[in-house]
């Protein structure tokens, strides 16, 4: 074998700074920014899946993760808060604005979400599939591979049990196992 085709593993920590091109450094910077953002979003997803949030936390944490009140991620957090019954006053405080400003900014998005049907919204059409995908994201560093863990689905199972919804159907939809003895009958 010629030395031209041999590859030798190199530890980038051991390379001098001047071994990296401007293109290398720009790509490293971009990927680190993506990693940082992904970590913020991952912490947010963990909070939501464990259902540990207090009123306003979804918006507060989404604004912190986004570092802005703009974008679909914050809008989704506002809608989730409104569906949970959070008032515009709390949402406004979490987004550092008045209740009126918050309602003006996101009120139409909430109304549109509430009017959506199963035909209009993929998440309403196949909630079990998306819950299972979320579980994979939450329990593995390889979110596109199957996982045995079900943190979001288990939380949904518990909510279904407490509210009298059909837990057996939820379990079948999530392809999981019941979370309590009562639900397994």
C-alpha positions as a Markdown table, in Angstrom:
| # | Residue | x | y | z |
|---|---|---|---|---|
| 1 | Unk | 0.0 | 0.0 | 0.0 |
| 2 | Unk | 1.2 | 3.4 | -0.8 |
| 3 | Unk | 1.3 | 6.1 | 1.9 |
| 4 | Unk | -1.0 | 8.3 | -0.3 |
| 5 | Unk | -4.0 | 6.0 | 0.3 |
| 6 | Unk | -3.3 | 5.1 | 4.0 |
| 7 | Unk | -5.4 | 7.1 | 6.5 |
| 8 | Unk | -4.1 | 7.6 | 10.0 |
| 9 | Unk | -6.5 | 8.5 | 12.7 |
| 10 | Unk | -5.7 | 11.9 | 14.1 |
| 11 | Unk | -6.8 | 13.4 | 17.3 |
| 12 | Unk | -7.9 | 17.0 | 16.4 |
| 13 | Unk | -7.0 | 18.1 | 20.0 |
| 14 | Unk | -3.4 | 17.4 | 19.2 |
| 15 | Unk | -3.2 | 19.4 | 16.0 |
| 16 | Unk | -1.8 | 22.9 | 16.1 |
| 17 | Unk | -4.3 | 25.7 | 15.5 |
| 18 | Unk | -2.7 | 26.7 | 12.2 |
| 19 | Unk | -3.5 | 23.2 | 10.8 |
| 20 | Unk | -7.1 | 24.2 | 10.4 |
| 21 | Unk | -8.3 | 26.2 | 7.4 |
| 22 | Unk | -10.8 | 29.1 | 7.7 |
| 23 | Unk | -13.4 | 26.7 | 6.2 |
| 24 | Unk | -12.7 | 24.1 | 8.9 |
| 25 | Unk | -13.0 | 26.7 | 11.6 |
| 26 | Unk | -16.3 | 28.1 | 10.1 |
| 27 | Unk | -17.7 | 24.6 | 9.9 |
| 28 | Unk | -16.6 | 23.8 | 13.5 |
| 29 | Unk | -18.2 | 27.1 | 14.7 |
| 30 | Unk | -21.5 | 26.3 | 12.9 |
| 31 | Unk | -21.7 | 22.7 | 14.2 |
| 32 | Unk | -20.9 | 23.9 | 17.8 |
| 33 | Unk | -23.8 | 26.4 | 17.5 |
| 34 | Unk | -26.1 | 23.7 | 16.3 |
| 35 | Unk | -25.0 | 21.4 | 19.1 |
| 36 | Unk | -25.6 | 24.2 | 21.7 |
| 37 | Unk | -29.1 | 24.8 | 20.3 |
| 38 | Unk | -29.8 | 21.1 | 20.2 |
| 39 | Unk | -28.8 | 20.8 | 23.8 |
| 40 | Unk | -31.2 | 23.7 | 24.8 |
| 41 | Unk | -34.0 | 22.1 | 22.8 |
| 42 | Unk | -33.2 | 18.7 | 24.4 |
| 43 | Unk | -33.5 | 20.1 | 27.9 |
| 44 | Unk | -36.8 | 21.6 | 26.9 |
| 45 | Unk | -38.1 | 18.3 | 25.5 |
| 46 | Unk | -37.1 | 16.5 | 28.7 |
| 47 | Unk | -39.0 | 19.1 | 30.8 |
| 48 | Unk | -42.1 | 18.7 | 28.7 |
| 49 | Unk | -42.0 | 14.9 | 28.5 |
| 50 | Unk | -41.7 | 14.6 | 32.3 |
| 51 | Unk | -44.6 | 17.0 | 32.7 |
| 52 | Unk | -42.7 | 19.0 | 35.3 |
| 53 | Unk | -43.6 | 22.4 | 33.9 |
| 54 | Unk | -45.4 | 25.0 | 36.0 |
| 55 | Unk | -47.7 | 27.5 | 34.3 |
| 56 | Unk | -45.7 | 29.6 | 31.9 |
| 57 | Unk | -42.6 | 27.3 | 31.8 |
| 58 | Unk | -43.2 | 26.1 | 28.2 |
| 59 | Unk | -43.0 | 29.7 | 27.0 |
| 60 | Unk | -40.3 | 30.8 | 29.4 |
| 61 | Unk | -38.1 | 27.9 | 28.3 |
| 62 | Unk | -38.9 | 28.2 | 24.6 |
| 63 | Unk | -38.0 | 31.9 | 24.7 |
| 64 | Unk | -34.7 | 31.0 | 26.5 |
| 65 | Unk | -33.9 | 28.2 | 24.0 |
| 66 | Unk | -34.7 | 30.4 | 21.0 |
| 67 | Unk | -33.3 | 33.5 | 22.6 |
| 68 | Unk | -36.2 | 35.3 | 21.0 |
| 69 | Unk | -40.0 | 35.4 | 21.0 |
| 70 | Unk | -40.1 | 34.8 | 17.3 |
| 71 | Unk | -40.5 | 31.5 | 15.4 |
| 72 | Unk | -42.6 | 28.5 | 15.3 |
| 73 | Unk | -41.0 | 26.9 | 18.3 |
| 74 | Unk | -42.2 | 29.6 | 20.7 |
| 75 | Unk | -45.6 | 29.7 | 19.0 |
| 76 | Unk | -46.0 | 26.0 | 19.6 |
| 77 | Unk | -45.1 | 26.5 | 23.3 |
| 78 | Unk | -47.7 | 29.3 | 23.5 |
| 79 | Unk | -50.3 | 27.1 | 22.0 |
| 80 | Unk | -49.4 | 24.3 | 24.4 |
| 81 | Unk | -49.7 | 26.7 | 27.3 |
| 82 | Unk | -53.1 | 27.9 | 26.1 |
| 83 | Unk | -54.4 | 24.4 | 25.7 |
| 84 | Unk | -53.2 | 23.7 | 29.3 |
| 85 | Unk | -55.3 | 26.7 | 30.4 |
| 86 | Unk | -52.5 | 29.2 | 30.9 |
| 87 | Unk | -53.8 | 32.8 | 30.8 |
| 88 | Unk | -52.4 | 35.5 | 28.6 |
| 89 | Unk | -51.0 | 37.3 | 31.6 |
| 90 | Unk | -48.7 | 34.4 | 32.5 |
| 91 | Unk | -47.7 | 33.9 | 28.9 |
| 92 | Unk | -47.0 | 37.6 | 28.5 |
| 93 | Unk | -44.8 | 37.6 | 31.7 |
| 94 | Unk | -42.9 | 34.5 | 30.5 |
| 95 | Unk | -42.3 | 36.2 | 27.1 |
| 96 | Unk | -41.4 | 39.6 | 28.8 |
| 97 | Unk | -44.4 | 41.4 | 27.3 |
| 98 | Unk | -47.9 | 42.5 | 28.3 |
| 99 | Unk | -50.8 | 40.1 | 28.2 |
| 100 | Unk | -52.3 | 42.2 | 25.4 |
| 101 | Unk | -49.1 | 42.0 | 23.4 |
| 102 | Unk | -49.0 | 38.3 | 23.8 |
| 103 | Unk | -52.6 | 37.8 | 22.8 |
| 104 | Unk | -52.1 | 40.0 | 19.8 |
| 105 | Unk | -48.9 | 38.2 | 18.8 |
| 106 | Unk | -50.1 | 34.6 | 19.2 |
| 107 | Unk | -53.9 | 34.7 | 19.5 |
| 108 | Unk | -54.6 | 34.0 | 15.8 |
| 109 | Unk | -52.1 | 31.1 | 15.8 |
| 110 | Unk | -53.9 | 29.6 | 18.8 |
| 111 | Unk | -57.3 | 30.0 | 17.1 |
| 112 | Unk | -56.0 | 28.5 | 13.9 |
| 113 | Unk | -54.6 | 25.5 | 15.8 |
| 114 | Unk | -57.9 | 25.0 | 17.6 |
| 115 | Unk | -59.8 | 25.0 | 14.3 |
| 116 | Unk | -57.5 | 22.4 | 12.7 |
| 117 | Unk | -58.8 | 19.0 | 12.1 |
| 118 | Unk | -57.2 | 15.6 | 11.8 |
| 119 | Unk | -57.1 | 16.1 | 8.0 |
| 120 | Unk | -55.2 | 19.4 | 8.5 |
| 121 | Unk | -52.7 | 18.4 | 11.1 |
| 122 | Unk | -50.3 | 15.5 | 10.9 |
| 123 | Unk | -49.9 | 15.4 | 14.7 |
| 124 | Unk | -53.6 | 15.0 | 15.1 |
| 125 | Unk | -53.8 | 12.4 | 12.4 |
| 126 | Unk | -51.1 | 10.1 | 13.8 |
| 127 | Unk | -50.4 | 11.2 | 17.4 |
| 128 | Unk | -49.2 | 7.8 | 18.5 |
| 129 | Unk | -46.6 | 7.6 | 15.8 |
| 130 | Unk | -45.2 | 11.0 | 16.8 |
| 131 | Unk | -45.3 | 10.2 | 20.5 |
| 132 | Unk | -43.2 | 7.1 | 19.7 |
| 133 | Unk | -40.8 | 9.1 | 17.7 |
| 134 | Unk | -40.5 | 11.6 | 20.5 |
| 135 | Unk | -39.8 | 8.8 | 22.9 |
| 136 | Unk | -36.9 | 7.6 | 20.7 |
| 137 | Unk | -35.5 | 11.2 | 20.7 |
| 138 | Unk | -35.7 | 11.4 | 24.5 |
| 139 | Unk | -34.1 | 8.1 | 25.4 |
| 140 | Unk | -31.3 | 7.7 | 22.9 |
| 141 | Unk | -28.6 | 9.6 | 21.3 |
| 142 | Unk | -29.7 | 8.0 | 18.0 |
| 143 | Unk | -33.2 | 9.3 | 17.8 |
| 144 | Unk | -34.0 | 7.6 | 14.5 |
| 145 | Unk | -33.4 | 4.1 | 15.8 |
| 146 | Unk | -35.9 | 2.0 | 17.7 |
| 147 | Unk | -35.9 | 2.4 | 21.5 |
| 148 | Unk | -37.4 | 0.5 | 24.4 |
| 149 | Unk | -38.0 | 3.6 | 26.5 |
| 150 | Unk | -41.3 | 5.4 | 26.5 |
| 151 | Unk | -41.0 | 8.6 | 28.7 |
| 152 | Unk | -43.6 | 10.7 | 26.8 |
| 153 | Unk | -45.9 | 7.8 | 26.1 |
| 154 | Unk | -45.8 | 6.6 | 29.7 |
| 155 | Unk | -46.7 | 10.2 | 30.7 |
| 156 | Unk | -49.6 | 10.1 | 28.2 |
| 157 | Unk | -50.7 | 6.7 | 29.5 |
| 158 | Unk | -50.8 | 8.0 | 33.1 |
| 159 | Unk | -52.8 | 11.1 | 32.0 |
| 160 | Unk | -55.2 | 8.8 | 30.0 |
| 161 | Unk | -55.7 | 6.6 | 33.1 |
| 162 | Unk | -56.3 | 9.5 | 35.4 |
| 163 | Unk | -58.9 | 11.1 | 33.0 |
| 164 | Unk | -60.6 | 7.9 | 32.1 |
| 165 | Unk | -59.6 | 7.8 | 28.5 |
| 166 | Unk | -59.0 | 4.4 | 26.8 |
| 167 | Unk | -55.6 | 3.5 | 27.9 |
| 168 | Unk | -55.6 | 0.1 | 26.1 |
| 169 | Unk | -56.1 | 1.9 | 22.8 |
| 170 | Unk | -53.4 | 4.4 | 23.7 |
| 171 | Unk | -51.0 | 1.5 | 24.5 |
| 172 | Unk | -51.8 | -0.1 | 21.2 |
| 173 | Unk | -51.2 | 3.2 | 19.4 |
| 174 | Unk | -47.9 | 3.7 | 21.0 |
| 175 | Unk | -46.9 | 0.0 | 20.7 |
| 176 | Unk | -46.0 | -0.1 | 24.4 |
| 177 | Unk | -47.0 | -1.8 | 27.5 |
| 178 | Unk | -49.5 | -0.5 | 30.1 |
| 179 | Unk | -48.1 | 1.7 | 32.8 |
| 180 | Unk | -50.2 | 0.3 | 35.7 |
| 181 | Unk | -51.9 | -2.9 | 36.8 |
| 182 | Unk | -55.4 | -1.4 | 36.4 |
| 183 | Unk | -54.7 | -0.4 | 32.8 |
| 184 | Unk | -53.5 | -3.9 | 31.8 |
| 185 | Unk | -56.9 | -5.5 | 32.3 |
